[in-house]
Amino acid sequence: MLDAVEVVTTVVVGLMVGVEFSVAFVINRILDALPGDAGQLGRSHGGRMLGAVMPVWYIGSVVLCAVWAVAGRHHEGTGLVVAGAALLMVSVIMSILLLVPINNRGKTWTPENRPEDWREQMNRWDRWHYVRVAVLIGAFALLVAALA
């Protein structure tokens, strides 16, 4: 049972890190390079789509880490799992306080109603997202180390 929890947790968190990494370093760069309003429309759509999925994925990852930590409390590496879960909680708190408010505004924007400073707001979201990606990579690395 513990082996299954370890594998599922590592895969779920690893996939989440991959998605968030690709948003930061691939998708948003592609969208920003599109002509006209296409990039802003793409970011709005992405904000709606991922904004619906990511809360479940983030909270689910924390819950899986908690299950792993409890089920493996007598095994070596549990401290690494707890540290990884703590970093995931940091990413959830960052998301709620810093990224979600910007995303909630951005996902409603159209070329007709977006504010003049929409690019600055997206740049601020990007900067916080880079930090969040670094935190997520740290969490994932701790979980992988706990398997060793």
C-alpha positions in Angstrom: 0.0 0.0 0.0 2.7 2.5 1.0 4.6 1.8 -2.3 1.4 2.7 -4.3 0.9 5.9 -2.3 4.6 6.9 -2.9 4.4 6.2 -6.6 1.0 7.9 -7.1 2.0 11.0 -5.1 5.3 11.3 -6.9 3.6 11.0 -10.3 0.8 13.4 -9.5 3.2 16.1 -8.1 5.7 15.5 -11.0 3.0 16.0 -13.6 1.8 19.2 -11.8 5.4 20.5 -11.8 5.7 19.7 -15.5 2.4 21.6 -16.3 3.4 24.6 -14.3 6.9 24.6 -15.7 5.6 24.5 -19.3 3.1 27.3 -18.5 6.0 29.5 -17.2 8.6 28.7 -19.8 6.8 27.5 -22.9 3.0 28.4 -23.1 3.2 32.0 -21.9 6.1 32.7 -24.1 4.3 31.4 -27.1 1.1 33.3 -26.2 3.1 36.5 -25.7 4.6 36.2 -29.2 1.3 35.9 -30.9 0.1 38.9 -32.9 -2.6 41.3 -31.9 -4.9 40.3 -29.1 -4.4 36.6 -29.5 -1.9 36.3 -26.6 -4.2 38.1 -24.2 -7.2 36.0 -25.3 -5.1 32.8 -24.9 -4.0 33.8 -21.4 -7.6 34.5 -20.4 -8.7 31.1 -21.7 -5.8 29.4 -20.0 -6.7 31.2 -16.8 -10.2 29.9 -17.0 -9.2 26.4 -17.9 -6.3 25.8 -15.5 -8.0 27.9 -12.8 -10.7 25.3 -12.7 -8.3 22.3 -12.5 -5.3 23.4 -10.5 -6.9 24.0 -7.1 -7.9 20.3 -7.0 -4.5 19.2 -8.2 -2.7 21.4 -5.6 -4.8 20.3 -2.7 -4.9 16.7 -3.9 -1.1 16.8 -3.9 -0.9 18.0 -0.3 -3.4 15.4 0.8 -1.4 12.6 -1.0 1.8 13.8 0.8 -0.1 13.8 4.1 -1.3 10.2 3.5 2.3 9.2 2.5 3.7 10.8 5.6 1.2 9.1 7.9 1.4 5.7 6.3 5.2 5.9 6.2 5.8 7.6 9.5 8.2 4.8 10.7 10.2 4.8 7.5 13.3 6.7 6.6 12.5 9.7 4.4 9.3 10.7 6.1 10.9 14.0 7.1 11.6 14.7 3.4 7.9 14.0 2.6 6.8 16.3 5.3 9.2 19.0 4.0 7.9 18.4 0.5 4.3 18.8 1.8 5.3 22.0 3.5 6.6 23.4 0.3 3.4 22.4 -1.5 1.5 24.3 1.2 3.7 27.3 0.6 2.8 27.1 -3.1 -0.9 26.9 -2.2 -0.7 29.9 0.1 1.3 31.8 -2.6 -1.4 30.9 -5.2 -4.3 32.0 -3.0 -2.7 35.3 -1.9 -0.7 36.3 -4.9 -1.6 34.5 -8.1 -5.3 33.7 -8.0 -6.4 37.4 -7.5 -4.5 38.3 -10.7 -5.8 35.3 -12.5 -9.4 35.9 -11.5 -9.1 39.4 -13.1 -7.3 38.2 -16.2 -9.6 35.4 -17.0 -12.4 37.8 -17.6 -10.5 40.2 -19.8 -11.3 40.7 -23.5 -9.7 43.2 -25.8 -12.7 45.5 -25.1 -12.6 45.4 -21.3 -9.1 44.8 -20.2 -7.3 47.5 -18.2 -4.5 49.6 -19.6 -2.0 47.9 -17.3 -3.0 44.4 -18.2 0.5 43.6 -19.4 2.0 44.7 -16.1 -0.4 42.6 -14.2 0.4 39.6 -16.4 4.2 40.3 -15.9 3.6 40.4 -12.1 1.7 37.0 -12.3 4.6 35.6 -14.4 7.2 36.7 -11.8 5.2 35.1 -8.9 4.6 32.0 -11.0 8.4 31.6 -11.5 8.8 31.6 -7.7 6.0 29.1 -7.4 7.6 26.8 -10.0 10.8 26.9 -8.0 9.0 26.0 -4.8 7.2 23.2 -6.6 10.4 21.8 -8.1 11.9 21.8 -4.5 8.9 19.9 -3.3 9.1 17.4 -6.1 12.9 16.9 -5.5 12.2 16.2 -1.8 9.6 13.6 -2.6 11.9 11.9 -5.1 14.7 12.0 -2.5 12.3 10.4 0.0 12.0 7.4 -2.3 15.8 6.8 -2.3 
